[in-house]
């Protein structure tokens, strides 16, 4: 097994390729020959780099239509299995990833990992508002915690609507899927949103991509994150791949190119190049002769 400082760029690229294609850490170890702890160290270092890069670059965006949604997974263990002394602590049990997606470019411009509560909804909307340059049309689901958050950070300069889904209860596979969707209800909250663009379909479709591309989100497996910190790093890498590398079928290019924040499609190698130079200081292999 290779250590962190001994990995070549090709090995790092192979690891990252596995991780963004929904391969588990143990399977990545078997495929690439890189040790599990080394993969974790690479995830941490690259995740920090991806967070910093996107935080700095995804600013002053001319988006017109934003869709927001939340996707669930869990960290450490599910809520029902949490020890009594850990209940109520942040970073364990149910975790939600709030995402803001530009409906025109499919760019994920902001995300927030945490509980599905007012504090995180507020922090999320503050970040979304800070990245935009003009009045937008915003659509969220019916979570009432968004109401004050949107009002506080956008004020009157937004066209905001909620899309509320109405579910039935007679679903045979209720343990793993929601009930049958009986319809939707559009609610204008602020401004004058265009009814034909009151939708969260792109954000919900992106939720499927997240579950397919990030093994930590795959349900009914033992691939969940043990620490929220590592979950956050893996999300940053997944969204870096989505924004800059993966060609969206309906766009014919990457979201970053479509949004005008980059002029070419990135490769996995370009993402790996975001790593601090100190990580590339390789030690010579010891001779066994």
Phi and psi restraints in degrees (value plus and minus 20) as a CYANA .aco file:
   2 UNK   PHI    -113.0   -73.0
   2 UNK   PSI     123.0   163.0
   3 UNK   PHI    -105.2   -65.2
   3 UNK   PSI     145.8   185.8
   4 UNK   PHI     -76.3   -36.3
   4 UNK   PSI     -68.2   -28.2
   5 UNK   PHI     -96.0   -56.0
   5 UNK   PSI     -31.7     8.3
   6 UNK   PHI    -115.2   -75.2
   6 UNK   PSI     -27.1    12.9
   7 UNK   PHI     -89.9   -49.9
   7 UNK   PSI     116.5   156.5
   8 UNK   PHI    -100.9   -60.9
   8 UNK   PSI     147.1   187.1
   9 UNK   PHI     -81.5   -41.5
   9 UNK   PSI     -57.6   -17.6
  10 UNK   PHI     -82.8   -42.8
  10 UNK   PSI     -58.4   -18.4
  11 UNK   PHI     -88.3   -48.3
  11 UNK   PSI     -60.6   -20.6
  12 UNK   PHI     -82.1   -42.1
  12 UNK   PSI     -62.3   -22.3
  13 UNK   PHI     -82.5   -42.5
  13 UNK   PSI     -59.6   -19.6
  14 UNK   PHI     -84.1   -44.1
  14 UNK   PSI     -60.3   -20.3
  15 UNK   PHI     -85.1   -45.1
  15 UNK   PSI     -67.8   -27.8
  16 UNK   PHI     -84.1   -44.1
  16 UNK   PSI     -59.6   -19.6
  17 UNK   PHI     -77.7   -37.7
  17 UNK   PSI     -62.8   -22.8
  18 UNK   PHI     -83.9   -43.9
  18 UNK   PSI     -66.4   -26.4
  19 UNK   PHI     -84.9   -44.9
  19 UNK   PSI     -55.2   -15.2
  20 UNK   PHI    -106.1   -66.1
  20 UNK   PSI     -23.5    16.5
  21 UNK   PHI    -127.6   -87.6
  21 UNK   PSI      -0.5    39.5
  22 UNK   PHI      61.0   101.0
  22 UNK   PSI      -0.6    39.4
  23 UNK   PHI    -108.9   -68.9
  23 UNK   PSI     118.2   158.2
  24 UNK   PHI     -91.7   -51.7
  24 UNK   PSI     145.5   185.5
  25 UNK   PHI     -83.9   -43.9
  25 UNK   PSI     -64.3   -24.3
  26 UNK   PHI     -83.8   -43.8
  26 UNK   PSI     -60.3   -20.3
  27 UNK   PHI     -87.6   -47.6
  27 UNK   PSI     -55.9   -15.9
  28 UNK   PHI     -82.7   -42.7
  28 UNK   PSI     -58.0   -18.0
  29 UNK   PHI     -80.3   -40.3
  29 UNK   PSI     -65.2   -25.2
  30 UNK   PHI     -86.7   -46.7
  30 UNK   PSI     -56.2   -16.2
  31 UNK   PHI     -95.2   -55.2
  31 UNK   PSI     -63.0   -23.0
  32 UNK   PHI    -120.2   -80.2
  32 UNK   PSI     -39.2     0.8
  33 UNK   PHI      59.6    99.6
  33 UNK   PSI     -11.6    28.4
  34 UNK   PHI    -110.7   -70.7
  34 UNK   PSI     116.0   156.0
  35 UNK   PHI     -84.1   -44.1
  35 UNK   PSI     131.8   171.8
  36 UNK   PHI     -78.6   -38.6
  36 UNK   PSI     -66.4   -26.4
  37 UNK   PHI     -83.9   -43.9
  37 UNK   PSI     -53.8   -13.8
  38 UNK   PHI     -87.6   -47.6
  38 UNK   PSI     -59.4   -19.4
  39 UNK   PHI     -83.1   -43.1
  39 UNK   PSI     -59.9   -19.9
  40 UNK   PHI     -83.9   -43.9
  40 UNK   PSI     -62.2   -22.2
  41 UNK   PHI     -84.1   -44.1
  41 UNK   PSI     -60.6   -20.6
  42 UNK   PHI     -84.5   -44.5
  42 UNK   PSI     -61.7   -21.7
  43 UNK   PHI     -79.8   -39.8
  43 UNK   PSI     -62.7   -22.7
  44 UNK   PHI     -84.3   -44.3
  44 UNK   PSI     -70.0   -30.0
  45 UNK   PHI     -85.2   -45.2
  45 UNK   PSI     -64.4   -24.4
  46 UNK   PHI     -92.3   -52.3
  46 UNK   PSI     -55.7   -15.7
  47 UNK   PHI     -81.5   -41.5
  47 UNK   PSI     -63.7   -23.7
  48 UNK   PHI     -81.2   -41.2
  48 UNK   PSI     -61.1   -21.1
  49 UNK   PHI     -86.4   -46.4
  49 UNK   PSI     -61.5   -21.5
  50 UNK   PHI     -87.3   -47.3
  50 UNK   PSI     -58.9   -18.9
  51 UNK   PHI     -80.6   -40.6
  51 UNK   PSI     -68.6   -28.6
  52 UNK   PHI     -84.9   -44.9
  52 UNK   PSI     -62.5   -22.5
  53 UNK   PHI     -84.2   -44.2
  53 UNK   PSI     -68.2   -28.2
  54 UNK   PHI     -90.8   -50.8
  54 UNK   PSI     -54.8   -14.8
  55 UNK   PHI     -81.6   -41.6
  55 UNK   PSI     -58.8   -18.8
  56 UNK   PHI     -97.8   -57.8
  56 UNK   PSI     -57.3   -17.3
  57 UNK   PHI    -103.8   -63.8
  57 UNK   PSI     -57.3   -17.3
  58 UNK   PHI    -101.0   -61.0
  58 UNK   PSI      48.6    88.6
  59 UNK   PHI    -153.1  -113.1
  59 UNK   PSI     136.1   176.1
  60 UNK   PHI      32.9    72.9
  60 UNK   PSI      29.4    69.4
  61 UNK   PHI    -108.1   -68.1
  61 UNK   PSI     113.9   153.9
  62 UNK   PHI    -108.5   -68.5
  62 UNK   PSI      20.4    60.4
  63 UNK   PHI     -87.9   -47.9
  63 UNK   PSI     131.4   171.4
  64 UNK   PHI    -134.9   -94.9
  64 UNK   PSI     -53.8   -13.8
  65 UNK   PHI    -151.4  -111.4
  65 UNK   PSI     102.7   142.7
  66 UNK   PHI    -138.1   -98.1
  66 UNK   PSI     114.3   154.3
  67 UNK   PHI    -136.4   -96.4
  67 UNK   PSI     113.5   153.5
  68 UNK   PHI    -141.6  -101.6
  68 UNK   PSI     124.3   164.3
  69 UNK   PHI    -174.5  -134.5
  69 UNK   PSI     153.0   193.0
  70 UNK   PHI    -148.7  -108.7
  70 UNK   PSI     122.8   162.8
  71 UNK   PHI    -142.5  -102.5
  71 UNK   PSI     116.0   156.0
  72 UNK   PHI    -115.7   -75.7
  72 UNK   PSI     122.0   162.0
  73 UNK   PHI    -172.3  -132.3
  73 UNK   PSI    -190.0  -150.0
  74 UNK   PHI    -155.6  -115.6
  74 UNK   PSI     139.4   179.4
  75 UNK   PHI    -147.2  -107.2
  75 UNK   PSI     117.8   157.8
  76 UNK   PHI      54.1    94.1
  76 UNK   PSI     -81.5   -41.5
  77 UNK   PHI    -184.9  -144.9
  77 UNK   PSI     149.2   189.2
  78 UNK   PHI     -90.2   -50.2
  78 UNK   PSI     139.6   179.6
  79 UNK   PHI     -74.4   -34.4
  79 UNK   PSI     -62.4   -22.4
  80 UNK   PHI     -87.7   -47.7
  80 UNK   PSI     -39.6     0.4
  81 UNK   PHI    -121.4   -81.4
  81 UNK   PSI     -18.6    21.4
  82 UNK   PHI     -87.7   -47.7
  82 UNK   PSI     114.0   154.0
  83 UNK   PHI     -80.9   -40.9
  83 UNK   PSI     130.4   170.4
  84 UNK   PHI     -75.7   -35.7
  84 UNK   PSI     -58.1   -18.1
  85 UNK   PHI     -91.6   -51.6
  85 UNK   PSI     -32.9     7.1
  86 UNK   PHI    -122.2   -82.2
  86 UNK   PSI     -28.9    11.1
  87 UNK   PHI     -85.1   -45.1
  87 UNK   PSI     114.1   154.1
  88 UNK   PHI      69.6   109.6
  88 UNK   PSI     -29.5    10.5
  89 UNK   PHI     -98.0   -58.0
  89 UNK   PSI     123.9   163.9
  90 UNK   PHI     -92.2   -52.2
  90 UNK   PSI     130.0   170.0
  91 UNK   PHI      66.1   106.1
  91 UNK   PSI     -13.5    26.5
  92 UNK   PHI    -153.3  -113.3
  92 UNK   PSI     136.3   176.3
  93 UNK   PHI      56.8    96.8
  93 UNK   PSI    -168.5  -128.5
  94 UNK   PHI     -82.5   -42.5
  94 UNK   PSI     111.8   151.8
  95 UNK   PHI    -147.7  -107.7
  95 UNK   PSI     124.7   164.7
  96 UNK   PHI    -145.1  -105.1
  96 UNK   PSI     116.0   156.0
  97 UNK   PHI    -125.9   -85.9
  97 UNK   PSI      89.3   129.3
  98 UNK   PHI     -98.6   -58.6
  98 UNK   PSI     112.5   152.5
  99 UNK   PHI    -149.3  -109.3
  99 UNK   PSI     122.8   162.8
 100 UNK   PHI    -138.8   -98.8
 100 UNK   PSI     101.9   141.9
 101 UNK   PHI    -143.7  -103.7
 101 UNK   PSI     113.2   153.2
 102 UNK   PHI     -96.5   -56.5
 102 UNK   PSI     100.2   140.2
 103 UNK   PHI     -86.8   -46.8
 103 UNK   PSI     -45.8    -5.8
 104 UNK   PHI    -104.9   -64.9
 104 UNK   PSI     -57.9   -17.9
 105 UNK   PHI    -128.6   -88.6
 105 UNK   PSI     -29.7    10.3
 106 UNK   PHI      43.5    83.5
 106 UNK   PSI      -1.1    38.9
 107 UNK   PHI     -95.2   -55.2
 107 UNK   PSI     110.5   150.5
 108 UNK   PHI    -107.8   -67.8
 108 UNK   PSI      84.4   124.4
 109 UNK   PHI    -113.3   -73.3
 109 UNK   PSI     -36.6     3.4
 110 UNK   PHI    -178.8  -138.8
 110 UNK   PSI     129.4   169.4
 111 UNK   PHI    -173.1  -133.1
 111 UNK   PSI     139.6   179.6
 112 UNK   PHI    -167.3  -127.3
 112 UNK   PSI     107.4   147.4
 113 UNK   PHI    -122.4   -82.4
 113 UNK   PSI     109.2   149.2
 114 UNK   PHI     147.9   187.9
 114 UNK   PSI    -184.1  -144.1
 115 UNK   PHI     -93.7   -53.7
 115 UNK   PSI     137.5   177.5
 116 UNK   PHI    -107.7   -67.7
 116 UNK   PSI      49.7    89.7
 117 UNK   PHI    -151.1  -111.1
 117 UNK   PSI     158.6   198.6
 118 UNK   PHI     -85.7   -45.7
 118 UNK   PSI     -57.7   -17.7
 119 UNK   PHI     -82.6   -42.6
 119 UNK   PSI     -65.4   -25.4
 120 UNK   PHI     -93.0   -53.0
 120 UNK   PSI     -56.0   -16.0
 121 UNK   PHI     -81.9   -41.9
 121 UNK   PSI     -59.0   -19.0
 122 UNK   PHI     -86.8   -46.8
 122 UNK   PSI     -66.5   -26.5
 123 UNK   PHI     -83.4   -43.4
 123 UNK   PSI     -57.6   -17.6
 124 UNK   PHI     -84.6   -44.6
 124 UNK   PSI     -68.5   -28.5
 125 UNK   PHI     -87.9   -47.9
 125 UNK   PSI     -52.2   -12.2
 126 UNK   PHI     -81.5   -41.5
 126 UNK   PSI     -61.8   -21.8
 127 UNK   PHI     -88.9   -48.9
 127 UNK   PSI     -62.4   -22.4
 128 UNK   PHI     -78.3   -38.3
 128 UNK   PSI     -68.4   -28.4
 129 UNK   PHI     -81.2   -41.2
 129 UNK   PSI     -54.8   -14.8
 130 UNK   PHI     -90.7   -50.7
 130 UNK   PSI     -33.7     6.3
 131 UNK   PHI    -121.1   -81.1
 131 UNK   PSI     -21.3    18.7
 132 UNK   PHI    -127.7   -87.7
 132 UNK   PSI     134.2   174.2
 133 UNK   PHI    -131.3   -91.3
 133 UNK   PSI     -29.6    10.4
 134 UNK   PHI    -166.9  -126.9
 134 UNK   PSI     150.6   190.6
 135 UNK   PHI     -86.7   -46.7
 135 UNK   PSI     116.1   156.1
 136 UNK   PHI    -144.6  -104.6
 136 UNK   PSI     144.9   184.9
 137 UNK   PHI    -118.5   -78.5
 137 UNK   PSI     105.2   145.2
 138 UNK   PHI    -136.6   -96.6
 138 UNK   PSI     114.3   154.3
 139 UNK   PHI    -145.7  -105.7
 139 UNK   PSI     111.4   151.4
 140 UNK   PHI    -146.8  -106.8
 140 UNK   PSI     154.7   194.7
 141 UNK   PHI     -95.5   -55.5
 141 UNK   PSI    -190.0  -150.0
 142 UNK   PHI    -106.0   -66.0
 142 UNK   PSI      -4.5    35.5
 143 UNK   PHI     -84.3   -44.3
 143 UNK   PSI     100.0   140.0
 144 UNK   PHI     -90.2   -50.2
 144 UNK   PSI     -34.8     5.2
 145 UNK   PHI     -89.1   -49.1
 145 UNK   PSI     -35.9     4.1
 146 UNK   PHI     -93.6   -53.6
 146 UNK   PSI     -44.6    -4.6
 147 UNK   PHI     -79.2   -39.2
 147 UNK   PSI     -74.8   -34.8
 148 UNK   PHI     -87.9   -47.9
 148 UNK   PSI     -56.2   -16.2
 149 UNK   PHI     -82.5   -42.5
 149 UNK   PSI     -65.1   -25.1
 150 UNK   PHI     -87.0   -47.0
 150 UNK   PSI     -62.8   -22.8
 151 UNK   PHI     -81.9   -41.9
 151 UNK   PSI     -61.7   -21.7
 152 UNK   PHI     -86.5   -46.5
 152 UNK   PSI     -56.6   -16.6
 153 UNK   PHI    -126.8   -86.8
 153 UNK   PSI     -35.2     4.8
 154 UNK   PHI    -131.4   -91.4
 154 UNK   PSI     -42.6    -2.6
 155 UNK   PHI      40.4    80.4
 155 UNK   PSI    -160.5  -120.5
 156 UNK   PHI    -104.0   -64.0
 156 UNK   PSI     -21.7    18.3
 157 UNK   PHI    -113.1   -73.1
 157 UNK   PSI      37.5    77.5
 158 UNK   PHI    -182.2  -142.2
 158 UNK   PSI     129.1   169.1
 159 UNK   PHI    -128.0   -88.0
 159 UNK   PSI      84.0   124.0
 160 UNK   PHI    -139.9   -99.9
 160 UNK   PSI     111.1   151.1
 161 UNK   PHI    -157.7  -117.7
 161 UNK   PSI     134.7   174.7
 162 UNK   PHI    -132.3   -92.3
 162 UNK   PSI     121.4   161.4
 163 UNK   PHI    -128.3   -88.3
 163 UNK   PSI      89.2   129.2
 164 UNK   PHI    -121.4   -81.4
 164 UNK   PSI     102.0   142.0
 165 UNK   PHI    -111.8   -71.8
 165 UNK   PSI     120.2   160.2
 166 UNK   PHI    -128.8   -88.8
 166 UNK   PSI      98.4   138.4
 167 UNK   PHI    -129.5   -89.5
 167 UNK   PSI     126.6   166.6
 168 UNK   PHI    -106.5   -66.5
 168 UNK   PSI     153.4   193.4
 169 UNK   PHI    -134.1   -94.1
 169 UNK   PSI     -26.5    13.5
 170 UNK   PHI    -113.8   -73.8
 170 UNK   PSI      48.8    88.8
 171 UNK   PHI    -137.8   -97.8
 171 UNK   PSI     103.3   143.3
 172 UNK   PHI     -84.8   -44.8
 172 UNK   PSI     -56.1   -16.1
 173 UNK   PHI    -120.7   -80.7
 173 UNK   PSI      27.6    67.6
 174 UNK   PHI     -85.3   -45.3
 174 UNK   PSI     -40.2    -0.2
 175 UNK   PHI     -90.2   -50.2
 175 UNK   PSI     -49.0    -9.0
 176 UNK   PHI    -137.2   -97.2
 176 UNK   PSI     -28.9    11.1
 177 UNK   PHI    -161.1  -121.1
 177 UNK   PSI     132.1   172.1
 178 UNK   PHI     -90.2   -50.2
 178 UNK   PSI     146.3   186.3
 179 UNK   PHI     -85.0   -45.0
 179 UNK   PSI     149.7   189.7
 180 UNK   PHI     -83.5   -43.5
 180 UNK   PSI     112.3   152.3
 181 UNK   PHI     -94.9   -54.9
 181 UNK   PSI      97.9   137.9
 182 UNK   PHI    -109.9   -69.9
 182 UNK   PSI     -32.9     7.1
 183 UNK   PHI     139.7   179.7
 183 UNK   PSI    -199.7  -159.7
 184 UNK   PHI    -151.9  -111.9
 184 UNK   PSI     136.6   176.6
 185 UNK   PHI    -149.8  -109.8
 185 UNK   PSI     104.5   144.5
 186 UNK   PHI    -114.4   -74.4
 186 UNK   PSI     107.5   147.5
 187 UNK   PHI    -143.0  -103.0
 187 UNK   PSI      97.1   137.1
 188 UNK   PHI     -96.5   -56.5
 188 UNK   PSI     105.8   145.8
 189 UNK   PHI    -123.6   -83.6
 189 UNK   PSI     -72.9   -32.9
 190 UNK   PHI    -154.1  -114.1
 190 UNK   PSI     132.5   172.5
 191 UNK   PHI      49.2    89.2
 191 UNK   PSI    -168.2  -128.2
 192 UNK   PHI    -155.0  -115.0
 192 UNK   PSI      49.7    89.7
 193 UNK   PHI     -89.0   -49.0
 193 UNK   PSI     123.3   163.3
 194 UNK   PHI     -92.5   -52.5
 194 UNK   PSI      99.4   139.4
 195 UNK   PHI     -77.0   -37.0
 195 UNK   PSI     -53.0   -13.0
 196 UNK   PHI     -92.3   -52.3
 196 UNK   PSI     -33.7     6.3
 197 UNK   PHI    -129.3   -89.3
 197 UNK   PSI      -8.9    31.1
 198 UNK   PHI    -102.1   -62.1
 198 UNK   PSI      75.4   115.4
 199 UNK   PHI    -177.4  -137.4
 199 UNK   PSI     129.4   169.4
 200 UNK   PHI    -142.2  -102.2
 200 UNK   PSI      -1.5    38.5
 201 UNK   PHI     -83.9   -43.9
 201 UNK   PSI     -58.7   -18.7
 202 UNK   PHI     -87.7   -47.7
 202 UNK   PSI     -60.9   -20.9
 203 UNK   PHI     -86.4   -46.4
 203 UNK   PSI     -58.4   -18.4
 204 UNK   PHI     -89.1   -49.1
 204 UNK   PSI     -56.6   -16.6
 205 UNK   PHI     -85.8   -45.8
 205 UNK   PSI     -55.2   -15.2
 206 UNK   PHI     -85.4   -45.4
 206 UNK   PSI     -51.5   -11.5
 207 UNK   PHI     -78.3   -38.3
 207 UNK   PSI     -59.0   -19.0
 208 UNK   PHI     -83.4   -43.4
 208 UNK   PSI     -63.0   -23.0
 209 UNK   PHI     -79.2   -39.2
 209 UNK   PSI     -60.8   -20.8
 210 UNK   PHI     -81.5   -41.5
 210 UNK   PSI     -64.9   -24.9
 211 UNK   PHI     -87.1   -47.1
 211 UNK   PSI     -50.8   -10.8
 212 UNK   PHI     -98.8   -58.8
 212 UNK   PSI     -53.3   -13.3
 213 UNK   PHI    -118.0   -78.0
 213 UNK   PSI     -37.0     3.0
 214 UNK   PHI    -142.7  -102.7
 214 UNK   PSI      90.8   130.8
 215 UNK   PHI     -81.7   -41.7
 215 UNK   PSI     -45.0    -5.0
 216 UNK   PHI     -87.0   -47.0
 216 UNK   PSI     -34.5     5.5
 217 UNK   PHI    -120.4   -80.4
 217 UNK   PSI     -23.2    16.8
 218 UNK   PHI     -94.2   -54.2
 218 UNK   PSI     100.9   140.9
 219 UNK   PHI     -98.8   -58.8
 219 UNK   PSI     139.3   179.3
 220 UNK   PHI      42.4    82.4
 220 UNK   PSI      14.8    54.8
 221 UNK   PHI    -155.7  -115.7
 221 UNK   PSI     157.3   197.3
 222 UNK   PHI    -123.6   -83.6
 222 UNK   PSI       6.9    46.9
 223 UNK   PHI    -114.4   -74.4
 223 UNK   PSI      -6.2    33.8
 224 UNK   PHI     -90.4   -50.4
 224 UNK   PSI     141.4   181.4
 225 UNK   PHI     -97.2   -57.2
 225 UNK   PSI     123.9   163.9
 226 UNK   PHI    -111.1   -71.1
 226 UNK   PSI     -44.2    -4.2
 227 UNK   PHI    -149.9  -109.9
 227 UNK   PSI     116.7   156.7
 228 UNK   PHI     -83.1   -43.1
 228 UNK   PSI     -52.5   -12.5
 229 UNK   PHI     -79.7   -39.7
 229 UNK   PSI     -65.9   -25.9
 230 UNK   PHI     -89.6   -49.6
 230 UNK   PSI     -53.1   -13.1
 231 UNK   PHI     -81.6   -41.6
 231 UNK   PSI     -63.1   -23.1
 232 UNK   PHI     -82.6   -42.6
 232 UNK   PSI     -61.3   -21.3
 233 UNK   PHI     -84.4   -44.4
 233 UNK   PSI     -61.3   -21.3
 234 UNK   PHI     -86.6   -46.6
 234 UNK   PSI     -55.2   -15.2
 235 UNK   PHI     -85.3   -45.3
 235 UNK   PSI     -62.0   -22.0
 236 UNK   PHI     -80.4   -40.4
 236 UNK   PSI     -59.6   -19.6
 237 UNK   PHI     -88.0   -48.0
 237 UNK   PSI     -62.6   -22.6
 238 UNK   PHI     -80.1   -40.1
 238 UNK   PSI     -63.8   -23.8
 239 UNK   PHI     -94.5   -54.5
 239 UNK   PSI     -49.4    -9.4
 240 UNK   PHI     -82.5   -42.5
 240 UNK   PSI     -63.3   -23.3
 241 UNK   PHI     -84.1   -44.1
 241 UNK   PSI     -64.4   -24.4
 242 UNK   PHI     -81.9   -41.9
 242 UNK   PSI     -66.2   -26.2
 243 UNK   PHI     -93.8   -53.8
 243 UNK   PSI     -55.7   -15.7
 244 UNK   PHI    -136.4   -96.4
 244 UNK   PSI     -40.5    -0.5
 245 UNK   PHI    -133.1   -93.1
 245 UNK   PSI     -67.5   -27.5
 246 UNK   PHI     -94.5   -54.5
 246 UNK   PSI     104.6   144.6
 247 UNK   PHI     -99.3   -59.3
 247 UNK   PSI     102.0   142.0
 248 UNK   PHI     -98.8   -58.8
 248 UNK   PSI     111.4   151.4
 249 UNK   PHI     -79.5   -39.5
 249 UNK   PSI     -61.2   -21.2
 250 UNK   PHI    -100.0   -60.0
 250 UNK   PSI     -36.7     3.3
 251 UNK   PHI    -112.7   -72.7
 251 UNK   PSI     -53.2   -13.2
 252 UNK   PHI      57.8    97.8
 252 UNK   PSI     -13.4    26.6
 253 UNK   PHI    -175.8  -135.8
 253 UNK   PSI    -192.1  -152.1
 254 UNK   PHI    -107.8   -67.8
 254 UNK   PSI     136.0   176.0
 255 UNK   PHI     -76.6   -36.6
 255 UNK   PSI     -57.5   -17.5
 256 UNK   PHI     -83.6   -43.6
 256 UNK   PSI     -61.4   -21.4
 257 UNK   PHI     -87.9   -47.9
 257 UNK   PSI     -63.9   -23.9
 258 UNK   PHI     -81.6   -41.6
 258 UNK   PSI     -56.4   -16.4
 259 UNK   PHI     -99.4   -59.4
 259 UNK   PSI     -28.2    11.8
 260 UNK   PHI      60.1   100.1
 260 UNK   PSI      -4.1    35.9
 261 UNK   PHI    -115.8   -75.8
 261 UNK   PSI     -25.0    15.0
 262 UNK   PHI    -169.4  -129.4
 262 UNK   PSI     140.6   180.6
 263 UNK   PHI    -133.2   -93.2
 263 UNK   PSI     -13.4    26.6
 264 UNK   PHI    -174.9  -134.9
 264 UNK   PSI     138.4   178.4
 265 UNK   PHI     -96.2   -56.2
 265 UNK   PSI     112.4   152.4
 266 UNK   PHI     -98.6   -58.6
 266 UNK   PSI     144.4   184.4
 267 UNK   PHI    -133.3   -93.3
 267 UNK   PSI     149.8   189.8
 268 UNK   PHI     -78.9   -38.9
 268 UNK   PSI     -56.0   -16.0
 269 UNK   PHI     -82.0   -42.0
 269 UNK   PSI     -55.4   -15.4
 270 UNK   PHI     -85.4   -45.4
 270 UNK   PSI     -57.6   -17.6
 271 UNK   PHI     -85.0   -45.0
 271 UNK   PSI     -65.2   -25.2
 272 UNK   PHI     -80.4   -40.4
 272 UNK   PSI     -52.2   -12.2
 273 UNK   PHI     -87.0   -47.0
 273 UNK   PSI     -31.2     8.8
 274 UNK   PHI     -94.2   -54.2
 274 UNK   PSI     -34.7     5.3
 275 UNK   PHI     -82.5   -42.5
 275 UNK   PSI     125.2   165.2
 276 UNK   PHI     -76.2   -36.2
 276 UNK   PSI     125.5   165.5
 277 UNK   PHI     -81.8   -41.8
 277 UNK   PSI     -46.9    -6.9
 278 UNK   PHI     -83.6   -43.6
 278 UNK   PSI     -46.0    -6.0
 279 UNK   PHI     -91.7   -51.7
 279 UNK   PSI     -41.2    -1.2
 280 UNK   PHI    -105.2   -65.2
 280 UNK   PSI     -24.1    15.9
 281 UNK   PHI     -89.6   -49.6
 281 UNK   PSI      79.1   119.1
 282 UNK   PHI    -111.8   -71.8
 282 UNK   PSI     126.2   166.2
 283 UNK   PHI    -114.8   -74.8
 283 UNK   PSI     120.6   160.6
 284 UNK   PHI     -85.6   -45.6
 284 UNK   PSI     123.0   163.0
 285 UNK   PHI     -85.4   -45.4
 285 UNK   PSI     118.3   158.3
 286 UNK   PHI     -93.0   -53.0
 286 UNK   PSI     119.2   159.2
 287 UNK   PHI    -102.1   -62.1
 287 UNK   PSI     119.2   159.2
 288 UNK   PHI    -122.4   -82.4
 288 UNK   PSI     -10.9    29.1
